């Protein structure tokens, strides 16, 4: 009986739908046009969206490779290890603070790249090759100032390139990995200096607990409040951020 009832209802619904007059409804239309543009500002909306998505996709890699992000995130990660807090500050906070400090450090270079490269190109005063060269120059100068000659020589030799006579002769595919390698080394050096005071506290607490015969009490649990207290008393965040920013100047 239930199956017969369902068949009757479906038949009635089909009859009602077919009896309704067809109503023309507007359907959105998306079109893509290919052609030549004589002006940089004449890019189609579709091409602008494609370029924007490409930049957004490559933005994390660009931030990691040509800015101060590597050194900052390494030092902050080691700081959490030194204090002994496993999840505090959380990873999102460390990454966010690293990004904010990175934007603060590279903002003068970004403004210079925009004013000397992108803005004149949009105003049709220079070609795209000149715009790229002038836009990348501030970042090249920043990376060269932070990169060790030994690291640059390593990648020059690995790429089998002739010895460059001037900094402008160093290609980006050699400069960027040399810069990242130098940043990793510098970050580990700063992390060592950050680790030392907290390591001393761990050693003192462990020695005191052993002398009192408290073998079963983990020294890390007892040392944690003292390390937090030391970090707060010396205004650790202020000193660390100040040292990181000044290390790029």
HELIX and SHEET records of a PDB file:
HELIX    1   1 UNK A    2  UNK A   19  1                                  18    
HELIX    2   2 UNK A   40  UNK A   42  5                                   3    
HELIX    3   3 UNK A   45  UNK A   66  1                                  22    
HELIX    4   4 UNK A   69  UNK A   83  1                                  15    
HELIX    5   5 UNK A   91  UNK A  113  1                                  23    
HELIX    6   6 UNK A  114  UNK A  118  3                                   5    
HELIX    7   7 UNK A  119  UNK A  122  1                                   4    
HELIX    8   8 UNK A  128  UNK A  146  1                                  19    
HELIX    9   9 UNK A  149  UNK A  158  1                                  10    
HELIX   10  10 UNK A  167  UNK A  169  5                                   3    
HELIX   11  11 UNK A  172  UNK A  211  1                                  40    
HELIX   12  12 UNK A  219  UNK A  233  1                                  15    
HELIX   13  13 UNK A  236  UNK A  246  1                                  11    
END                                                                             
